[in-house]
């Protein structure tokens, strides 16, 4: 059963190519939105720990990753990408 998660990160190395991290996030998701630069909202069958572990191989030791399950569908946004708002409306309501 798909659950909804917030994934956020602090990437410490300037100029590093994190494309592999972004592909890994998309690969664990049945759907996703990126409302802010370092925040993704994803639907996935994986647990938060499984998601964290899969993303860990794509970040450096001094980077930080946080994965939180979103349970109640209550959300609000201000000045985020329109496609993110549309996705959130459809997937968190």
mmCIF file as gemmi writes it, N, C-alpha and C atoms, coordinates in Angstrom:
data_model
loop_
_atom_site.group_PDB
_atom_site.id
_atom_site.type_symbol
_atom_site.label_atom_id
_atom_site.label_alt_id
_atom_site.label_comp_id
_atom_site.label_asym_id
_atom_site.label_entity_id
_atom_site.label_seq_id
_atom_site.pdbx_PDB_ins_code
_atom_site.Cartn_x
_atom_site.Cartn_y
_atom_site.Cartn_z
_atom_site.occupancy
_atom_site.B_iso_or_equiv
_atom_site.pdbx_formal_charge
_atom_site.auth_seq_id
_atom_site.auth_asym_id
_atom_site.pdbx_PDB_model_num
ATOM 1 N N . UNK Axp A 1 ? 0.846 -1.193 0 1 0 ? 1 A 1
ATOM 2 C CA . UNK Axp A 1 ? 0 0 0 1 0 ? 1 A 1
ATOM 3 C C . UNK Axp A 1 ? 0.879 1.24 0 1 0 ? 1 A 1
ATOM 4 N N . UNK Axp A 2 ? 0.618 2.145 -0.93 1 0 ? 2 A 1
ATOM 5 C CA . UNK Axp A 2 ? 1.389 3.377 -1.011 1 0 ? 2 A 1
ATOM 6 C C . UNK Axp A 2 ? 1.134 4.267 0.191 1 0 ? 2 A 1
ATOM 7 N N . UNK Axp A 3 ? 2.228 4.818 0.711 1 0 ? 3 A 1
ATOM 8 C CA . UNK Axp A 3 ? 2.167 5.804 1.774 1 0 ? 3 A 1
ATOM 9 C C . UNK Axp A 3 ? 2.844 7.071 1.26 1 0 ? 3 A 1
ATOM 10 N N . UNK Axp A 4 ? 2.578 8.191 1.907 1 0 ? 4 A 1
ATOM 11 C CA . UNK Axp A 4 ? 3.152 9.459 1.47 1 0 ? 4 A 1
ATOM 12 C C . UNK Axp A 4 ? 4.248 9.881 2.44 1 0 ? 4 A 1
ATOM 13 N N . UNK Axp A 5 ? 5.381 10.283 1.874 1 0 ? 5 A 1
ATOM 14 C CA . UNK Axp A 5 ? 6.541 10.681 2.666 1 0 ? 5 A 1
ATOM 15 C C . UNK Axp A 5 ? 7.056 12.044 2.229 1 0 ? 5 A 1
ATOM 16 N N . UNK Axp A 6 ? 7.605 12.77 3.176 1 0 ? 6 A 1
ATOM 17 C CA . UNK Axp A 6 ? 8.372 13.977 2.912 1 0 ? 6 A 1
ATOM 18 C C . UNK Axp A 6 ? 9.838 13.572 2.993 1 0 ? 6 A 1
ATOM 19 N N . UNK Axp A 7 ? 10.596 13.909 1.972 1 0 ? 7 A 1
ATOM 20 C CA . UNK Axp A 7 ? 12.04 13.687 1.96 1 0 ? 7 A 1
ATOM 21 C C . UNK Axp A 7 ? 12.697 15.056 1.845 1 0 ? 7 A 1
ATOM 22 N N . UNK Axp A 8 ? 13.594 15.344 2.763 1 0 ? 8 A 1
ATOM 23 C CA . UNK Axp A 8 ? 14.332 16.603 2.707 1 0 ? 8 A 1
ATOM 24 C C . UNK Axp A 8 ? 15.799 16.319 2.974 1 0 ? 8 A 1
ATOM 25 N N . UNK Axp A 9 ? 16.668 17.206 2.504 1 0 ? 9 A 1
ATOM 26 C CA . UNK Axp A 9 ? 18.095 16.957 2.637 1 0 ? 9 A 1
ATOM 27 C C . UNK Axp A 9 ? 18.867 18.263 2.668 1 0 ? 9 A 1
ATOM 28 N N . UNK Axp A 10 ? 20.044 18.208 3.287 1 0 ? 10 A 1
ATOM 29 C CA . UNK Axp A 10 ? 21.057 19.26 3.225 1 0 ? 10 A 1
ATOM 30 C C . UNK Axp A 10 ? 22.276 18.63 2.575 1 0 ? 10 A 1
ATOM 31 N N . UNK Axp A 11 ? 22.634 19.128 1.413 1 0 ? 11 A 1
ATOM 32 C CA . UNK Axp A 11 ? 23.771 18.61 0.673 1 0 ? 11 A 1
ATOM 33 C C . UNK Axp A 11 ? 24.916 19.596 0.831 1 0 ? 11 A 1
ATOM 34 N N . UNK Axp A 12 ? 26.008 19.153 1.388 1 0 ? 12 A 1
ATOM 35 C CA . UNK Axp A 12 ? 27.084 20.039 1.843 1 0 ? 12 A 1
ATOM 36 C C . UNK Axp A 12 ? 28.119 20.426 0.789 1 0 ? 12 A 1
ATOM 37 N N . UNK Axp A 13 ? 28.363 19.587 -0.21 1 0 ? 13 A 1
ATOM 38 C CA . UNK Axp A 13 ? 29.442 19.873 -1.152 1 0 ? 13 A 1
ATOM 39 C C . UNK Axp A 13 ? 28.94 20.738 -2.303 1 0 ? 13 A 1
ATOM 40 N N . UNK Axp A 14 ? 29.4 21.974 -2.375 1 0 ? 14 A 1
ATOM 41 C CA . UNK Axp A 14 ? 28.975 22.832 -3.491 1 0 ? 14 A 1
ATOM 42 C C . UNK Axp A 14 ? 29.462 22.263 -4.831 1 0 ? 14 A 1
ATOM 43 N N . UNK Axp A 15 ? 28.613 22.339 -5.816 1 0 ? 15 A 1
ATOM 44 C CA . UNK Axp A 15 ? 28.984 21.922 -7.155 1 0 ? 15 A 1
ATOM 45 C C . UNK Axp A 15 ? 28.922 20.428 -7.412 1 0 ? 15 A 1
ATOM 46 N N . UNK Axp A 16 ? 28.62 19.629 -6.413 1 0 ? 16 A 1
ATOM 47 C CA . UNK Axp A 16 ? 28.541 18.173 -6.624 1 0 ? 16 A 1
ATOM 48 C C . UNK Axp A 16 ? 27.276 17.85 -7.413 1 0 ? 16 A 1
ATOM 49 N N . UNK Axp A 17 ? 27.385 16.884 -8.295 1 0 ? 17 A 1
ATOM 50 C CA . UNK Axp A 17 ? 26.24 16.459 -9.098 1 0 ? 17 A 1
ATOM 51 C C . UNK Axp A 17 ? 25.427 15.448 -8.304 1 0 ? 17 A 1
ATOM 52 N N . UNK Axp A 18 ? 24.23 15.823 -7.907 1 0 ? 18 A 1
ATOM 53 C CA . UNK Axp A 18 ? 23.361 14.95 -7.128 1 0 ? 18 A 1
ATOM 54 C C . UNK Axp A 18 ? 22.271 14.316 -7.991 1 0 ? 18 A 1
ATOM 55 N N . UNK Axp A 19 ? 22.489 14.242 -9.293 1 0 ? 19 A 1
ATOM 56 C CA . UNK Axp A 19 ? 21.493 13.657 -10.194 1 0 ? 19 A 1
ATOM 57 C C . UNK Axp A 19 ? 21.157 12.225 -9.796 1 0 ? 19 A 1
ATOM 58 N N . UNK Axp A 20 ? 22.135 11.464 -9.329 1 0 ? 20 A 1
ATOM 59 C CA . UNK Axp A 20 ? 21.876 10.08 -8.907 1 0 ? 20 A 1
ATOM 60 C C . UNK Axp A 20 ? 20.929 10.045 -7.712 1 0 ? 20 A 1
ATOM 61 N N . UNK Axp A 21 ? 21.056 10.995 -6.801 1 0 ? 21 A 1
ATOM 62 C CA . UNK Axp A 21 ? 20.136 11.087 -5.661 1 0 ? 21 A 1
ATOM 63 C C . UNK Axp A 21 ? 18.724 11.366 -6.155 1 0 ? 21 A 1
ATOM 64 N N . UNK Axp A 22 ? 18.583 12.302 -7.062 1 0 ? 22 A 1
ATOM 65 C CA . UNK Axp A 22 ? 17.25 12.643 -7.576 1 0 ? 22 A 1
ATOM 66 C C . UNK Axp A 22 ? 16.625 11.455 -8.314 1 0 ? 22 A 1
ATOM 67 N N . UNK Axp A 23 ? 17.428 10.732 -9.08 1 0 ? 23 A 1
ATOM 68 C CA . UNK Axp A 23 ? 16.919 9.535 -9.763 1 0 ? 23 A 1
ATOM 69 C C . UNK Axp A 23 ? 16.515 8.463 -8.749 1 0 ? 23 A 1
ATOM 70 N N . UNK Axp A 24 ? 17.29 8.325 -7.677 1 0 ? 24 A 1
ATOM 71 C CA . UNK Axp A 24 ? 16.953 7.342 -6.636 1 0 ? 24 A 1
ATOM 72 C C . UNK Axp A 24 ? 15.633 7.698 -5.967 1 0 ? 24 A 1
ATOM 73 N N . UNK Axp A 25 ? 15.405 8.975 -5.694 1 0 ? 25 A 1
ATOM 74 C CA . UNK Axp A 25 ? 14.131 9.403 -5.107 1 0 ? 25 A 1
ATOM 75 C C . UNK Axp A 25 ? 12.99 9.053 -6.055 1 0 ? 25 A 1
ATOM 76 N N . UNK Axp A 26 ? 13.153 9.372 -7.318 1 0 ? 26 A 1
ATOM 77 C CA . UNK Axp A 26 ? 12.101 9.081 -8.289 1 0 ? 26 A 1
ATOM 78 C C . UNK Axp A 26 ? 11.884 7.581 -8.454 1 0 ? 26 A 1
ATOM 79 N N . UNK Axp A 27 ? 12.944 6.782 -8.296 1 0 ? 27 A 1
ATOM 80 C CA . UNK Axp A 27 ? 12.809 5.336 -8.506 1 0 ? 27 A 1
ATOM 81 C C . UNK Axp A 27 ? 12.029 4.65 -7.383 1 0 ? 27 A 1
ATOM 82 N N . UNK Axp A 28 ? 12.021 5.208 -6.185 1 0 ? 28 A 1
ATOM 83 C CA . UNK Axp A 28 ? 11.277 4.587 -5.079 1 0 ? 28 A 1
ATOM 84 C C . UNK Axp A 28 ? 9.837 5.076 -5.043 1 0 ? 28 A 1
ATOM 85 N N . UNK Axp A 29 ? 9.502 6.025 -5.891 1 0 ? 29 A 1
ATOM 86 C CA . UNK Axp A 29 ? 8.192 6.679 -5.827 1 0 ? 29 A 1
ATOM 87 C C . UNK Axp A 29 ? 7.258 6.196 -6.923 1 0 ? 29 A 1
ATOM 88 N N . UNK Axp A 30 ? 5.995 6.007 -6.546 1 0 ? 30 A 1
ATOM 89 C CA . UNK Axp A 30 ? 4.974 5.767 -7.558 1 0 ? 30 A 1
ATOM 90 C C . UNK Axp A 30 ? 4.439 7.093 -8.086 1 0 ? 30 A 1
ATOM 91 N N . UNK Axp A 31 ? 4.745 8.172 -7.403 1 0 ? 31 A 1
ATOM 92 C CA . UNK Axp A 31 ? 4.412 9.536 -7.795 1 0 ? 31 A 1
ATOM 93 C C . UNK Axp A 31 ? 5.165 10.472 -6.888 1 0 ? 31 A 1
ATOM 94 N N . UNK Axp A 32 ? 5.482 11.677 -7.377 1 0 ? 32 A 1
ATOM 95 C CA . UNK Axp A 32 ? 6.228 12.597 -6.521 1 0 ? 32 A 1
ATOM 96 C C . UNK Axp A 32 ? 6.026 14.034 -6.961 1 0 ? 32 A 1
ATOM 97 N N . UNK Axp A 33 ? 6.32 14.937 -6.025 1 0 ? 33 A 1
ATOM 98 C CA . UNK Axp A 33 ? 6.326 16.371 -6.283 1 0 ? 33 A 1
ATOM 99 C C . UNK Axp A 33 ? 7.56 16.935 -5.599 1 0 ? 33 A 1
ATOM 100 N N . UNK Axp A 34 ? 8.087 18.004 -6.155 1 0 ? 34 A 1
ATOM 101 C CA . UNK Axp A 34 ? 9.246 18.685 -5.564 1 0 ? 34 A 1
ATOM 102 C C . UNK Axp A 34 ? 8.855 20.146 -5.347 1 0 ? 34 A 1
ATOM 103 N N . UNK Axp A 35 ? 8.147 20.427 -4.227 1 0 ? 35 A 1
ATOM 104 C CA . UNK Axp A 35 ? 7.628 21.772 -4.017 1 0 ? 35 A 1
ATOM 105 C C . UNK Axp A 35 ? 8.704 22.807 -3.69 1 0 ? 35 A 1
ATOM 106 N N . UNK Axp A 36 ? 9.818 22.389 -3.115 1 0 ? 36 A 1
ATOM 107 C CA . UNK Axp A 36 ? 10.94 23.278 -2.809 1 0 ? 36 A 1
ATOM 108 C C . UNK Axp A 36 ? 12.224 22.587 -3.229 1 0 ? 36 A 1
ATOM 109 N N . UNK Axp A 37 ? 13.299 23.348 -3.335 1 0 ? 37 A 1
ATOM 110 C CA . UNK Axp A 37 ? 14.54 22.826 -3.899 1 0 ? 37 A 1
ATOM 111 C C . UNK Axp A 37 ? 15.042 21.557 -3.22 1 0 ? 37 A 1
ATOM 112 N N . UNK Axp A 38 ? 14.97 21.469 -1.909 1 0 ? 38 A 1
ATOM 113 C CA . UNK Axp A 38 ? 15.509 20.291 -1.224 1 0 ? 38 A 1
ATOM 114 C C . UNK Axp A 38 ? 14.423 19.485 -0.517 1 0 ? 38 A 1
ATOM 115 N N . UNK Axp A 39 ? 13.192 19.576 -1.024 1 0 ? 39 A 1
ATOM 116 C CA . UNK Axp A 39 ? 12.081 18.809 -0.445 1 0 ? 39 A 1
ATOM 117 C C . UNK Axp A 39 ? 11.33 18.09 -1.561 1 0 ? 39 A 1
ATOM 118 N N . UNK Axp A 40 ? 11.113 16.824 -1.336 1 0 ? 40 A 1
ATOM 119 C CA . UNK Axp A 40 ? 10.282 16.008 -2.222 1 0 ? 40 A 1
ATOM 120 C C . UNK Axp A 40 ? 9.144 15.438 -1.389 1 0 ? 40 A 1
ATOM 121 N N . UNK Axp A 41 ? 7.972 15.291 -1.978 1 0 ? 41 A 1
ATOM 122 C CA . UNK Axp A 41 ? 6.855 14.554 -1.396 1 0 ? 41 A 1
ATOM 123 C C . UNK Axp A 41 ? 6.639 13.368 -2.339 1 0 ? 41 A 1
ATOM 124 N N . UNK Axp A 42 ? 6.689 12.159 -1.785 1 0 ? 42 A 1
ATOM 125 C CA . UNK Axp A 42 ? 6.597 10.972 -2.632 1 0 ? 42 A 1
ATOM 126 C C . UNK Axp A 42 ? 5.544 10.013 -2.111 1 0 ? 42 A 1
ATOM 127 N N . UNK Axp A 43 ? 4.988 9.231 -3.02 1 0 ? 43 A 1
ATOM 128 C CA . UNK Axp A 43 ? 4.122 8.09 -2.683 1 0 ? 43 A 1
ATOM 129 C C . UNK Axp A 43 ? 4.971 6.85 -2.933 1 0 ? 43 A 1
ATOM 130 N N . UNK Axp A 44 ? 5.008 5.946 -1.958 1 0 ? 44 A 1
ATOM 131 C CA . UNK Axp A 44 ? 5.873 4.782 -2.085 1 0 ? 44 A 1
ATOM 132 C C . UNK Axp A 44 ? 5.355 3.618 -1.257 1 0 ? 44 A 1
ATOM 133 N N . UNK Axp A 45 ? 5.686 2.404 -1.684 1 0 ? 45 A 1
ATOM 134 C CA . UNK Axp A 45 ? 5.4 1.198 -0.914 1 0 ? 45 A 1
ATOM 135 C C . UNK Axp A 45 ? 6.472 0.918 0.125 1 0 ? 45 A 1
ATOM 136 N N . UNK Axp A 46 ? 7.589 1.618 0.045 1 0 ? 46 A 1
ATOM 137 C CA . UNK Axp A 46 ? 8.685 1.41 0.984 1 0 ? 46 A 1
ATOM 138 C C . UNK Axp A 46 ? 8.395 2.075 2.33 1 0 ? 46 A 1
ATOM 139 N N . UNK Axp A 47 ? 9.089 1.619 3.383 1 0 ? 47 A 1
ATOM 140 C CA . UNK Axp A 47 ? 9.019 2.282 4.688 1 0 ? 47 A 1
ATOM 141 C C . UNK Axp A 47 ? 9.993 3.467 4.69 1 0 ? 47 A 1
ATOM 142 N N . UNK Axp A 48 ? 9.872 4.329 5.681 1 0 ? 48 A 1
ATOM 143 C CA . UNK Axp A 48 ? 10.782 5.474 5.806 1 0 ? 48 A 1
ATOM 144 C C . UNK Axp A 48 ? 12.23 4.998 5.948 1 0 ? 48 A 1
ATOM 145 N N . UNK Axp A 49 ? 12.447 3.934 6.703 1 0 ? 49 A 1
ATOM 146 C CA . UNK Axp A 49 ? 13.802 3.405 6.893 1 0 ? 49 A 1
ATOM 147 C C . UNK Axp A 49 ? 14.348 2.846 5.58 1 0 ? 49 A 1
ATOM 148 N N . UNK Axp A 50 ? 13.523 2.139 4.82 1 0 ? 50 A 1
ATOM 149 C CA . UNK Axp A 50 ? 13.971 1.612 3.529 1 0 ? 50 A 1
ATOM 150 C C . UNK Axp A 50 ? 14.318 2.742 2.565 1 0 ? 50 A 1
ATOM 151 N N . UNK Axp A 51 ? 13.505 3.789 2.562 1 0 ? 51 A 1
ATOM 152 C CA . UNK Axp A 51 ? 13.785 4.947 1.695 1 0 ? 51 A 1
ATOM 153 C C . UNK Axp A 51 ? 15.103 5.581 2.11 1 0 ? 51 A 1
ATOM 154 N N . UNK Axp A 52 ? 15.267 5.835 3.4 1 0 ? 52 A 1
ATOM 155 C CA . UNK Axp A 52 ? 16.515 6.432 3.903 1 0 ? 52 A 1
ATOM 156 C C . UNK Axp A 52 ? 17.714 5.606 3.471 1 0 ? 52 A 1
ATOM 157 N N . UNK Axp A 53 ? 17.641 4.296 3.657 1 0 ? 53 A 1
ATOM 158 C CA . UNK Axp A 53 ? 18.765 3.427 3.325 1 0 ? 53 A 1
ATOM 159 C C . UNK Axp A 53 ? 19.075 3.446 1.827 1 0 ? 53 A 1
ATOM 160 N N . UNK Axp A 54 ? 18.059 3.5 0.987 1 0 ? 54 A 1
ATOM 161 C CA . UNK Axp A 54 ? 18.282 3.547 -0.462 1 0 ? 54 A 1
ATOM 162 C C . UNK Axp A 54 ? 18.919 4.87 -0.893 1 0 ? 54 A 1
ATOM 163 N N . UNK Axp A 55 ? 18.557 5.959 -0.209 1 0 ? 55 A 1
ATOM 164 C CA . UNK Axp A 55 ? 19.113 7.264 -0.569 1 0 ? 55 A 1
ATOM 165 C C . UNK Axp A 55 ? 20.516 7.46 -0.003 1 0 ? 55 A 1
ATOM 166 N N . UNK Axp A 56 ? 20.829 6.775 1.081 1 0 ? 56 A 1
ATOM 167 C CA . UNK Axp A 56 ? 22.11 6.94 1.761 1 0 ? 56 A 1
ATOM 168 C C . UNK Axp A 56 ? 23.301 6.683 0.843 1 0 ? 56 A 1
ATOM 169 N N . UNK Axp A 57 ? 23.171 5.774 -0.083 1 0 ? 57 A 1
ATOM 170 C CA . UNK Axp A 57 ? 24.3 5.457 -0.964 1 0 ? 57 A 1
ATOM 171 C C . UNK Axp A 57 ? 24.562 6.557 -1.993 1 0 ? 57 A 1
ATOM 172 N N . UNK Axp A 58 ? 23.683 7.55 -2.073 1 0 ? 58 A 1
ATOM 173 C CA . UNK Axp A 58 ? 23.817 8.618 -3.066 1 0 ? 58 A 1
ATOM 174 C C . UNK Axp A 58 ? 24.205 9.96 -2.457 1 0 ? 58 A 1
ATOM 175 N N . UNK Axp A 59 ? 24.548 9.967 -1.169 1 0 ? 59 A 1
ATOM 176 C CA . UNK Axp A 59 ? 24.957 11.205 -0.504 1 0 ? 59 A 1
ATOM 177 C C . UNK Axp A 59 ? 26.315 11.002 0.161 1 0 ? 59 A 1
ATOM 178 N N . UNK Axp A 60 ? 26.968 12.109 0.481 1 0 ? 60 A 1
ATOM 179 C CA . UNK Axp A 60 ? 28.256 12.059 1.16 1 0 ? 60 A 1
ATOM 180 C C . UNK Axp A 60 ? 28.054 11.925 2.664 1 0 ? 60 A 1
ATOM 181 N N . UNK Axp A 61 ? 29.111 11.561 3.366 1 0 ? 61 A 1
ATOM 182 C CA . UNK Axp A 61 ? 29.036 11.319 4.813 1 0 ? 61 A 1
ATOM 183 C C . UNK Axp A 61 ? 28.611 12.565 5.597 1 0 ? 61 A 1
ATOM 184 N N . UNK Axp A 62 ? 28.894 13.753 5.079 1 0 ? 62 A 1
ATOM 185 C CA . UNK Axp A 62 ? 28.511 14.975 5.801 1 0 ? 62 A 1
ATOM 186 C C . UNK Axp A 62 ? 27.169 15.552 5.333 1 0 ? 62 A 1
ATOM 187 N N . UNK Axp A 63 ? 26.511 14.918 4.363 1 0 ? 63 A 1
ATOM 188 C CA . UNK Axp A 63 ? 25.161 15.321 3.947 1 0 ? 63 A 1
ATOM 189 C C . UNK Axp A 63 ? 24.148 14.807 4.965 1 0 ? 63 A 1
ATOM 190 N N . UNK Axp A 64 ? 22.977 15.412 4.965 1 0 ? 64 A 1
ATOM 191 C CA . UNK Axp A 64 ? 21.91 14.988 5.865 1 0 ? 64 A 1
ATOM 192 C C . UNK Axp A 64 ? 20.654 14.69 5.058 1 0 ? 64 A 1
ATOM 193 N N . UNK Axp A 65 ? 19.943 13.619 5.444 1 0 ? 65 A 1
ATOM 194 C CA . UNK Axp A 65 ? 18.695 13.22 4.789 1 0 ? 65 A 1
ATOM 195 C C . UNK Axp A 65 ? 17.676 12.921 5.875 1 0 ? 65 A 1
ATOM 196 N N . UNK Axp A 66 ? 16.449 13.414 5.691 1 0 ? 66 A 1
ATOM 197 C CA . UNK Axp A 66 ? 15.359 13.164 6.627 1 0 ? 66 A 1
ATOM 198 C C . UNK Axp A 66 ? 14.158 12.663 5.833 1 0 ? 66 A 1
ATOM 199 N N . UNK Axp A 67 ? 13.559 11.551 6.285 1 0 ? 67 A 1
ATOM 200 C CA . UNK Axp A 67 ? 12.376 10.972 5.647 1 0 ? 67 A 1
ATOM 201 C C . UNK Axp A 67 ? 11.289 10.873 6.709 1 0 ? 67 A 1
ATOM 202 N N . UNK Axp A 68 ? 10.133 11.48 6.439 1 0 ? 68 A 1
ATOM 203 C CA . UNK Axp A 68 ? 9.021 11.497 7.397 1 0 ? 68 A 1
ATOM 204 C C . UNK Axp A 68 ? 7.758 11.046 6.69 1 0 ? 68 A 1
ATOM 205 N N . UNK Axp A 69 ? 7.021 10.12 7.31 1 0 ? 69 A 1
ATOM 206 C CA . UNK Axp A 69 ? 5.729 9.707 6.744 1 0 ? 69 A 1
ATOM 207 C C . UNK Axp A 69 ? 4.688 10.772 7.06 1 0 ? 69 A 1
ATOM 208 N N . UNK Axp A 70 ? 3.931 11.166 6.04 1 0 ? 70 A 1
ATOM 209 C CA . UNK Axp A 70 ? 2.837 12.122 6.191 1 0 ? 70 A 1
ATOM 210 C C . UNK Axp A 70 ? 1.545 11.322 6.316 1 0 ? 70 A 1
ATOM 211 N N . UNK Axp A 71 ? 0.841 11.504 7.418 1 0 ? 71 A 1
ATOM 212 C CA . UNK Axp A 71 ? -0.277 10.608 7.69 1 0 ? 71 A 1
ATOM 213 C C . UNK Axp A 71 ? -1.654 11.235 7.523 1 0 ? 71 A 1
ATOM 214 N N . UNK Axp A 72 ? -1.853 12.482 7.892 1 0 ? 72 A 1
ATOM 215 C CA . UNK Axp A 72 ? -3.231 12.971 7.954 1 0 ? 72 A 1
ATOM 216 C C . UNK Axp A 72 ? -3.681 13.801 6.764 1 0 ? 72 A 1
ATOM 217 N N . UNK Axp A 73 ? -2.796 14.119 5.853 1 0 ? 73 A 1
ATOM 218 C CA . UNK Axp A 73 ? -3.201 14.837 4.657 1 0 ? 73 A 1
ATOM 219 C C . UNK Axp A 73 ? -3.418 16.331 4.848 1 0 ? 73 A 1
ATOM 220 N N . UNK Axp A 74 ? -3.13 16.86 6.014 1 0 ? 74 A 1
ATOM 221 C CA . UNK Axp A 74 ? -3.289 18.295 6.282 1 0 ? 74 A 1
ATOM 222 C C . UNK Axp A 74 ? -2.032 19.022 5.818 1 0 ? 74 A 1
ATOM 223 N N . UNK Axp A 75 ? -2.18 20.007 4.951 1 0 ? 75 A 1
ATOM 224 C CA . UNK Axp A 75 ? -1.014 20.718 4.449 1 0 ? 75 A 1
ATOM 225 C C . UNK Axp A 75 ? -1.401 22.118 4.001 1 0 ? 75 A 1
ATOM 226 N N . UNK Axp A 76 ? -0.414 22.967 3.855 1 0 ? 76 A 1
ATOM 227 C CA . UNK Axp A 76 ? -0.595 24.316 3.326 1 0 ? 76 A 1
ATOM 228 C C . UNK Axp A 76 ? 0.693 24.728 2.638 1 0 ? 76 A 1
ATOM 229 N N . UNK Axp A 77 ? 0.593 25.612 1.676 1 0 ? 77 A 1
ATOM 230 C CA . UNK Axp A 77 ? 1.8 26.048 0.972 1 0 ? 77 A 1
ATOM 231 C C . UNK Axp A 77 ? 1.687 27.527 0.639 1 0 ? 77 A 1
ATOM 232 N N . UNK Axp A 78 ? 2.821 28.11 0.411 1 0 ? 78 A 1
ATOM 233 C CA . UNK Axp A 78 ? 2.908 29.515 0.031 1 0 ? 78 A 1
ATOM 234 C C . UNK Axp A 78 ? 4.029 29.649 -0.99 1 0 ? 78 A 1
ATOM 235 N N . UNK Axp A 79 ? 3.686 30.074 -2.183 1 0 ? 79 A 1
ATOM 236 C CA . UNK Axp A 79 ? 4.658 30.306 -3.246 1 0 ? 79 A 1
ATOM 237 C C . UNK Axp A 79 ? 5.512 29.087 -3.588 1 0 ? 79 A 1
ATOM 238 N N . UNK Axp A 80 ? 4.875 27.954 -3.79 1 0 ? 80 A 1
ATOM 239 C CA . UNK Axp A 80 ? 5.589 26.781 -4.312 1 0 ? 80 A 1
ATOM 240 C C . UNK Axp A 80 ? 5.129 26.555 -5.744 1 0 ? 80 A 1
ATOM 241 N N . UNK Axp A 81 ? 5.832 25.713 -6.447 1 0 ? 81 A 1
ATOM 242 C CA . UNK Axp A 81 ? 5.525 25.452 -7.856 1 0 ? 81 A 1
ATOM 243 C C . UNK Axp A 81 ? 4.082 24.989 -8.018 1 0 ? 81 A 1
ATOM 244 N N . UNK Axp A 82 ? 3.401 25.511 -9.041 1 0 ? 82 A 1
ATOM 245 C CA . UNK Axp A 82 ? 2.001 25.161 -9.274 1 0 ? 82 A 1
ATOM 246 C C . UNK Axp A 82 ? 1.797 23.674 -9.453 1 0 ? 82 A 1
ATOM 247 N N . UNK Axp A 83 ? 2.717 23.015 -10.181 1 0 ? 83 A 1
ATOM 248 C CA . UNK Axp A 83 ? 2.543 21.573 -10.372 1 0 ? 83 A 1
ATOM 249 C C . UNK Axp A 83 ? 2.675 20.837 -9.041 1 0 ? 83 A 1
ATOM 250 N N . UNK Axp A 84 ? 3.483 21.367 -8.111 1 0 ? 84 A 1
ATOM 251 C CA . UNK Axp A 84 ? 3.583 20.759 -6.777 1 0 ? 84 A 1
ATOM 252 C C . UNK Axp A 84 ? 2.267 20.931 -6.029 1 0 ? 84 A 1
ATOM 253 N N . UNK Axp A 85 ? 1.671 22.119 -6.091 1 0 ? 85 A 1
ATOM 254 C CA . UNK Axp A 85 ? 0.374 22.329 -5.452 1 0 ? 85 A 1
ATOM 255 C C . UNK Axp A 85 ? -0.676 21.387 -6.006 1 0 ? 85 A 1
ATOM 256 N N . UNK Axp A 86 ? -0.688 21.209 -7.31 1 0 ? 86 A 1
ATOM 257 C CA . UNK Axp A 86 ? -1.657 20.304 -7.942 1 0 ? 86 A 1
ATOM 258 C C . UNK Axp A 86 ? -1.441 18.878 -7.448 1 0 ? 86 A 1
ATOM 259 N N . UNK Axp A 87 ? -0.189 18.443 -7.42 1 0 ? 87 A 1
ATOM 260 C CA . UNK Axp A 87 ? 0.116 17.083 -6.976 1 0 ? 87 A 1
ATOM 261 C C . UNK Axp A 87 ? -0.273 16.889 -5.514 1 0 ? 87 A 1
ATOM 262 N N . UNK Axp A 88 ? 0.049 17.872 -4.67 1 0 ? 88 A 1
ATOM 263 C CA . UNK Axp A 88 ? -0.3 17.778 -3.25 1 0 ? 88 A 1
ATOM 264 C C . UNK Axp A 88 ? -1.807 17.712 -3.07 1 0 ? 88 A 1
ATOM 265 N N . UNK Axp A 89 ? -2.551 18.511 -3.813 1 0 ? 89 A 1
ATOM 266 C CA . UNK Axp A 89 ? -4.006 18.495 -3.715 1 0 ? 89 A 1
ATOM 267 C C . UNK Axp A 89 ? -4.565 17.118 -4.046 1 0 ? 89 A 1
ATOM 268 N N . UNK Axp A 90 ? -4.006 16.475 -5.055 1 0 ? 90 A 1
ATOM 269 C CA . UNK Axp A 90 ? -4.503 15.165 -5.486 1 0 ? 90 A 1
ATOM 270 C C . UNK Axp A 90 ? -4.057 14.032 -4.56 1 0 ? 90 A 1
ATOM 271 N N . UNK Axp A 91 ? -2.876 14.158 -3.953 1 0 ? 91 A 1
ATOM 272 C CA . UNK Axp A 91 ? -2.285 13.036 -3.241 1 0 ? 91 A 1
ATOM 273 C C . UNK Axp A 91 ? -2.285 13.151 -1.723 1 0 ? 91 A 1
ATOM 274 N N . UNK Axp A 92 ? -2.599 14.328 -1.18 1 0 ? 92 A 1
ATOM 275 C CA . UNK Axp A 92 ? -2.628 14.481 0.269 1 0 ? 92 A 1
ATOM 276 C C . UNK Axp A 92 ? -4.022 14.767 0.811 1 0 ? 92 A 1
ATOM 277 N N . UNK Axp A 93 ? -4.981 14.902 -0.072 1 0 ? 93 A 1
ATOM 278 C CA . UNK Axp A 93 ? -6.333 15.236 0.394 1 0 ? 93 A 1
ATOM 279 C C . UNK Axp A 93 ? -6.992 14.055 1.076 1 0 ? 93 A 1
